[in-house]
Structure formats: C-alpha cells, structure tokens
Amino acid sequence: MTLDKAREVVLLNKGVKKSFKFKGTRNQIDCFDGIITDMYPAIFTITLDDNKVKSFSYSDVLIENLQIIDWLFIICACFLINR
C-alpha cells in the first residue's frame, strides 16, 4: 500500500459511520466510532459520536496504526465461512 492508496481508502469511507481501532504508544489500543469528516493534504479528521474530533495522518492508515473496521464486511465473511 502507498500513501495515495491510504488516501483513497480514507476518501471511500468519508461521511460514513465506521468503527476505528487505533494502536497508540506503549501498546495502548483505543476503539471508537465516528465519521471521517474532513480531509487535508497531510491529515484527516474523525468526528466521534460525542462530537469530539480526532486527527490522524494517512501514514497511520498506511502502517495500520489506525484500522477502519467495516462490520458489514465482517458479518458477510462470517456468514460465507459458516455456509
């Protein structure tokens, strides 16, 4: 994956409520729900359910420190596996 691909992934998920998993420093993991609201050349912002705003860089997506969780995909995959 490249930075351009990471930007494309963020753009495809912009405006849609998603779940996120962020791997922080010292093995801290933060899970939250929100909507990608704004995209800038180096960062993008996520507005959480409680109207707080967090910002991340596209490199966070690139190196998988920030994961965008698509529950619909997971549910469909589990359904297909259990057929």
PyMOL commands that set and color helices and strands:
alter all, ss='L'
color gray80, all
select helices_A, chain A and resi 3-13+25-27+58-62+71-81
alter helices_A, ss='H'
color red, helices_A
select strands_A, chain A and resi 17-23+29-39+43-48+53-57+66-69
alter strands_A, ss='S'
color yellow, strands_A
deselect
rebuild
show_as cartoon
